[in-house]
C-alpha cells in the first residue's frame, strides 16, 4: 500500500484544526474545511482515526472524513485511457 502522508499531532484550538503533515504544522479554519467539525462537541472532535496509509482522518461519532490531499489543495486528475491502434 502506498503511503500518502505522515500525519501527527492532530488537535483543535478554538475554531482551528492544527495538524502536522509531513513534518510541517498546518492550520485550517474549521468553517472553511468542515462545518460538521466546527459545530461538534469537544468529545466528538476528540475521537478520531488517522488512516494507516496517511490518506485522511475519520471522526466516527460524526461520520465525518477529511482527506489530507483535500486539506492541502492537491487535486488529482483522473487517469486517461490510452488509445490503442
Protein Blocks (a to p, Z undefined) as FASTA:
>chain_A
ZZfbdcehiacehjaccddeehiacdddfklmomklmmpcfklmmpccddfklmaccdfk
lopacdfklmnopacddddddddZZ
